Amino acid sequence: MPNSSTAHIPVPTPDESKSHTRHIAGYVYFTFICYVSIGLPLAVLPPFVHLRMGYSTVLAGLAISVQYIATLASRPWAGRISDHMGAKVSVLWGMACCTVSGAFLVAAAALSDVHWLSFAVLIVSRLVLGVGESLGSTGSTLWGITAAGHEHTAKVIGMNGISTYGGMALAAPLGVILDAQWGLGSIGILTILIGAVSFAFAWRKDPIPVEPGEHLPFTHVVGRVAPHGMGLALGGVSYSVLATFVTLFYHQRHWNGAALCLTAFGVGFIAVRIFCIKTINRYGGFPVAIVSLATDAAGMVLLWQAAAPWMAMAGAAVAGVGFSLVFPSIGVEAVKRVPEFNRGTALGVYTAFSDVSFFLVGPIAGAVIGWFGYSSIFLFALVSVLIALGIVIVLKEVQKD
């Protein structure tokens, strides 16, 4: 049932709802551009480093993961920029970083005959892009929340997530096509173009005044948001494991259709984000998170016990439905823990826990596979999601007191 704090909120008419959606889309667009910039070279860089340059698979992996290190390290800084200088400034810097990363990518392609120099420039491109992701996505989210009103926080975070996954899904195959036709440099040129156009678009948008007030010390923000971030990080293990290892899991079972398994996850994820995001305002973040994590756990059980491809696909679809609202539902409660003029920092810290999850799950789950076999990674994910569920239940009870 709706709680008393939200029951009085009037239900918007369809026209109002569409207007809010278009308004919010004008801000989360910048997150979309960040993740298009990330997705374009995603499937191209490992073969470029390993096959064309002849470097090891470790260095090929480093070319991808170093961006996430830069993102993780700069998330809190991006939050402080948004809080103290304004979300528009953060977005402008983010779009500028995406543009510059494209220029370094063009340089790396031009220097491909000098392998060590090309690789060094490529790493710089990835580091700059990681910082751009932090600045652009954090600023975009806060700008959207402030412009649309805090009652639309869940909708902004939800649409931001669609922009994230949609940008990656659109850009990765496009990058492969561009590389096959015109080489790596063409990806850099497209990144420069979309980054520069988006910078100009952001420049023309009206800034949102910085909220006045005494800003909490960074350590205080971390302390208030960390429990929510831990719930997010552990809840995100299911997606990280599925995305990273489902292909190898299918191969070990001699099954076909691993890509369809990921598609099933994506369809469930996007459908719930589109049609069910309003449940967070209606019922509250914690109740939605509890149902979401329980559903996600059910999906992991199906994958763990999968005896046939259809069962694995069903598990992936259920997991996509469950995971879809984990980030926005817990995030809504996390930003409530700090004053309005600290919410950029809170969002940066909260999202950083997701980055930690994605970065650490690969090697940890790989070790679990080495010890117990492929199906055990879904048991590992199940345990992680259940711990996240326990954290959210405790947070909900603490909130009552």
C-alpha positions in Angstrom: 0.0 0.0 0.0 1.2 3.6 -0.6 2.8 5.1 2.5 1.3 8.2 4.0 4.1 10.5 2.8 3.3 9.8 -0.9 -0.5 9.2 -0.8 -1.4 12.9 -1.3 0.7 13.4 -4.4 -1.6 13.9 -7.4 -1.4 11.5 -10.2 -0.2 13.3 -13.4 -2.3 13.2 -16.5 -0.9 11.4 -19.6 0.0 14.8 -21.2 1.8 15.9 -18.0 3.6 12.5 -17.8 4.8 12.8 -21.5 5.9 16.4 -20.9 8.0 15.3 -17.8 9.5 12.5 -19.8 10.6 14.8 -22.6 11.9 17.3 -20.1 14.0 14.6 -18.3 15.2 13.2 -21.6 16.9 16.5 -22.4 19.1 15.9 -19.4 19.7 12.1 -19.4 20.7 12.5 -23.0 24.2 13.4 -21.8 24.5 10.1 -20.0 23.5 8.4 -23.3 26.3 10.2 -25.1 28.8 9.2 -22.4 27.9 5.5 -22.8 27.8 5.7 -26.6 31.4 7.0 -26.4 32.2 4.1 -24.1 30.4 1.5 -26.2 31.8 2.4 -29.6 35.4 1.0 -29.0 34.3 -1.6 -26.5 34.4 -4.7 -28.8 37.2 -3.2 -31.0 40.0 -2.4 -28.5 40.8 -6.0 -27.3 41.5 -7.4 -30.8 43.2 -4.1 -31.7 45.7 -4.5 -28.8 46.0 -8.3 -28.9 45.8 -9.2 -32.6 47.0 -6.1 -34.4 49.6 -5.0 -31.9 50.5 -8.5 -30.7 50.3 -7.6 -27.0 49.1 -10.1 -24.4 45.4 -10.6 -23.4 46.2 -9.1 -20.1 47.1 -5.8 -21.7 44.1 -6.1 -24.0 42.0 -6.4 -20.9 43.8 -3.5 -19.3 42.8 -1.3 -22.2 39.2 -1.9 -21.2 39.3 -2.0 -17.4 41.5 1.1 -17.0 38.6 3.2 -18.0 36.5 1.8 -15.1 39.4 2.5 -12.7 39.4 6.2 -13.8 35.6 6.3 -13.4 35.6 4.8 -9.9 38.4 7.2 -8.8 36.7 10.3 -10.1 33.0 9.6 -9.1 33.3 11.4 -5.7 35.1 14.3 -7.4 32.4 14.6 -10.0 29.8 14.7 -7.3 31.5 17.6 -5.5 31.8 19.5 -8.8 28.1 19.1 -9.3 27.3 20.2 -5.8 29.7 23.2 -5.6 29.9 24.5 -9.2 26.6 23.2 -10.6 25.5 20.2 -12.6 25.8 22.1 -15.9 29.6 22.6 -15.3 30.0 18.9 -14.5 28.2 17.9 -17.8 30.2 20.4 -19.8 33.5 19.0 -18.5 32.2 15.5 -19.1 31.3 16.2 -22.7 34.7 17.9 -23.2 36.5 14.8 -21.8 34.5 12.6 -24.2 35.6 14.8 -27.1 39.2 14.8 -26.0 39.2 11.0 -25.5 38.1 10.7 -29.2 41.0 12.9 -30.3 43.5 10.6 -28.4 41.8 7.6 -30.0 42.4 9.0 -33.4 46.1 9.6 -32.4 46.4 6.0 -31.2 45.1 4.8 -34.5 47.5 7.0 -36.4 50.4 5.8 -34.4 49.6 2.1 -34.7 52.9 1.3 -36.4 54.7 2.4 -33.2 53.1 -0.1 -30.9 54.3 1.1 -27.5 53.4 4.7 -28.3 50.0 3.8 -29.7 49.2 1.7 -26.7 50.3 4.5 -24.3 48.1 7.1 -26.1 45.2 4.6 -26.1 45.5 4.3 -22.3 45.4 8.0 -22.0 42.2 8.1 -24.1 40.6 5.5 -21.9 41.5 7.4 -18.7 40.1 10.6 -20.0 36.9 8.8 -21.1 36.6 7.3 -17.6 36.7 10.8 -16.0 34.2 12.0 -18.7 31.8 9.2 -17.8 31.9 10.3 -14.1 31.4 14.0 -14.8 28.8 13.6 -17.5 26.6 10.9 -16.0 26.7 12.3 -12.4 26.0 15.9 -13.6 23.3 14.7 -16.0 21.5 12.8 -13.2 21.6 15.7 -10.7 20.7 18.3 -13.4 17.7 16.2 -14.4 16.6 15.7 -10.7 16.9 19.4 -9.9 15.2 20.6 -13.1 12.3 18.1 -13.0 11.8 18.3 -9.2 12.8 15.9 -6.5 9.5 14.1 -6.7 10.7 12.8 -10.1 14.0 11.4 -8.7 13.1 7.8 -9.4 12.0 8.6 -12.9 15.3 10.5 -13.7 17.5 7.7 -12.2 15.4 5.1 -14.1 15.7 6.9 -17.5 19.4 7.4 -16.8 19.7 3.7 -16.5 17.9 3.1 -19.8 20.3 5.7 -21.4 23.3 3.8 -20.0 22.4 0.3 -21.3 20.8 1.7 -24.5 23.9 3.7 -25.3 26.1 0.7 -24.8 23.8 -1.7 -26.8 23.6 0.7 -29.7 27.2 1.8 -29.9 29.1 -1.6 -29.5 27.9 -3.1 -32.8 28.2 0.3 -34.6 31.8 0.5 -33.4 32.5 -2.9 -35.0 31.0 -1.8 -38.3 33.0 1.4 -38.3 36.3 -0.4 -37.5 35.7 -2.9 -40.2 35.0 -0.2 -42.8 37.3 2.6 -41.9 39.5 1.6 -39.0 39.8 2.6 -35.3 40.3 6.3 -36.3 36.7 6.5 -37.5 35.4 5.6 -34.1 37.6 8.4 -32.6 36.2 10.9 -35.2 32.6 10.0 -34.4 33.3 10.3 -30.7 34.7 13.8 -31.3 31.7 14.8 -33.3 29.0 13.6 -30.8 31.0 15.0 -27.8 31.4 18.4 -29.4 27.8 18.7 -30.5 26.7 17.6 -27.0 29.0 20.2 -25.4 27.3 22.9 -27.5 23.9 21.5 -26.6 24.7 21.6 -22.9 26.2 25.1 -23.2 22.8 26.4 -24.5 20.8 24.9 -21.7 19.9 27.0 -18.7 21.9 26.1 -15.5 20.2 25.1 -12.3 21.2 27.3 -9.4 23.5 25.6 -6.9 21.6 24.9 -3.7 22.8 27.2 -0.9 23.8 25.8 2.4 26.7 24.3 4.4 28.0 21.2 2.6 28.6 18.1 4.6 32.2 16.8 4.8 32.8 14.1 2.2 33.4 11.5 4.9 29.9 12.2 6.3 28.3 11.7 2.9 30.1 8.4 2.5 29.0 7.3 5.9 25.3 8.0 5.2 25.3 6.5 1.7 27.6 3.5 2.2 25.0 1.0 3.5 22.8 1.7 0.5 25.9 1.4 -1.8 26.7 -1.9 -0.3 23.2 -3.1 -1.1 23.6 -1.9 -4.7 27.1 -3.5 -5.1 26.0 -6.9 -3.8 22.7 -6.7 -5.8 24.7 -5.9 -8.9 26.7 -9.2 -8.7 23.9 -11.0 -10.5 24.2 -8.8 -13.6 28.0 -8.7 -13.5 28.2 -12.5 -13.4 25.7 -13.1 -16.1 27.2 -10.5 -18.5 30.7 -11.8 -18.0 30.4 -15.5 -17.8 27.2 -16.7 -19.5 28.9 -17.3 -22.8 31.5 -19.5 -21.1 28.8 -21.2 -19.1 26.9 -22.1 -22.3 30.1 -23.3 -23.9 30.9 -25.6 -21.0 27.4 -27.1 -21.2 27.7 -27.4 -25.1 24.6 -25.3 -25.5 23.9 -22.7 -28.2 22.2 -19.4 -27.7 24.1 -17.5 -25.0 23.4 -14.2 -26.8 19.6 -15.0 -26.5 20.1 -15.4 -22.8 21.5 -11.9 -22.6 18.7 -10.6 -24.8 16.2 -12.1 -22.4 17.8 -10.3 -19.5 17.8 -7.0 -21.5 14.1 -7.3 -22.5 13.0 -8.0 -18.9 15.2 -5.1 -17.6 14.0 -2.5 -20.1 10.3 -3.5 -19.9 10.3 -3.1 -16.1 12.2 0.2 -16.3 9.7 1.6 -18.7 6.4 0.4 -17.3 7.1 0.0 -13.5 9.3 2.9 -12.6 6.4 4.8 -11.0 6.1 2.0 -8.4 9.0 3.6 -6.5 7.1 6.8 -5.9 3.9 4.9 -5.1 5.2 2.4 -2.7 8.6 3.7 -1.6 12.2 2.8 -2.6 12.8 0.1 0.0 9.6 -2.0 -0.6 10.3 -1.9 -4.4 14.0 -2.9 -3.7 12.9 -5.8 -1.6 10.6 -7.2 -4.2 13.2 -6.5 -6.9 16.0 -8.3 -5.1 13.8 -11.3 -4.2 12.9 -11.6 -7.9 16.6 -11.3 -8.9 17.4 -14.1 -6.4 14.8 -16.3 -8.0 16.4 -15.7 -11.4 19.8 -16.8 -10.0 18.3 -20.0 -8.6 17.0 -20.9 -12.0 20.4 -20.2 -13.6 22.2 -22.2 -10.9 19.9 -25.2 -11.4 19.6 -24.8 -15.1 19.5 -28.2 -16.8 18.6 -26.9 -20.3 19.0 -23.7 -22.3 15.4 -22.7 -21.9 15.7 -22.8 -18.1 18.8 -20.6 -18.2 17.0 -18.1 -20.5 14.0 -18.0 -18.2 16.4 -17.4 -15.2 18.1 -14.5 -17.1 14.7 -13.0 -18.0 13.6 -13.2 -14.3 16.9 -11.7 -13.2 16.5 -8.8 -15.7 13.0 -8.1 -14.3 14.4 -8.2 -10.7 17.5 -6.2 -11.3 15.9 -3.5 -13.3 14.7 -1.3 -10.4 17.5 -2.1 -7.9 19.6 0.9 -8.7 16.8 3.6 -8.7 14.9 2.2 -5.8 17.8 2.1 -3.4 19.2 5.3 -4.9 16.1 7.2 -4.1 16.5 6.3 -0.5 20.2 7.0 -0.5 19.9 10.6 -1.7 17.3 11.2 1.0 20.0 10.7 3.5 21.8 14.0 2.7 20.7 17.6 2.3 19.8 18.8 -1.3 23.1 20.6 -1.7 25.0 17.4 -1.1 23.0 15.1 -3.5 25.6 15.3 -6.3 28.3 13.9 -4.0 25.8 11.3 -2.7 25.0 10.2 -6.2 28.7 10.0 -7.1 29.5 7.9 -4.0 26.4 5.7 -4.5 27.2 4.9 -8.1 30.9 4.3 -7.2 29.7 1.2 -5.3 28.3 -0.1 -8.6 31.6 0.5 -10.3 33.4 -1.5 -7.6 31.0 -4.4 -8.0 31.6 -4.5 -11.8 35.4 -4.2 -11.4 35.8 -6.8 -8.6 33.3 -9.5 -9.6 35.3 -10.7 -12.7 38.3 -11.9 -10.8 36.4 -13.2 -7.8 33.8 -15.1 -9.8 36.7 -16.4 -12.0 38.3 -17.9 -8.9 34.9 -19.4 -7.8 34.7 -21.1 -11.2 38.2 -22.5 -10.8 37.3 -24.0 -7.5 33.7 -25.2 -7.9 32.8 -25.1 -11.6 30.7 -22.8 -13.8 27.3 -23.2 -12.3 28.7 -22.2 -8.9 29.0 -18.6 -10.0 25.2 -18.3 -10.0 25.2 -19.6 -6.5 27.8 -17.0 -5.6 25.5 -14.4 -7.2 22.5 -15.8 -5.3 24.2 -15.5 -2.0 25.3 -11.9 -2.8 21.8 -10.9 -3.8 20.4 -12.4 -0.6 22.9 -10.5 1.5 21.8 -7.3 -0.4 18.2 -8.2 0.4 19.1 -8.5 4.1 20.8 -5.1 4.0 17.8 -3.4 2.4 15.4 -5.0 5.0 17.6 -3.7 7.8 17.7 -0.2 6.3 13.9 -0.2 5.9 13.5 -1.1 9.6 16.0 1.4 10.7 14.2 4.1 8.7 11.0 3.4 10.8 12.7 4.1 14.1 
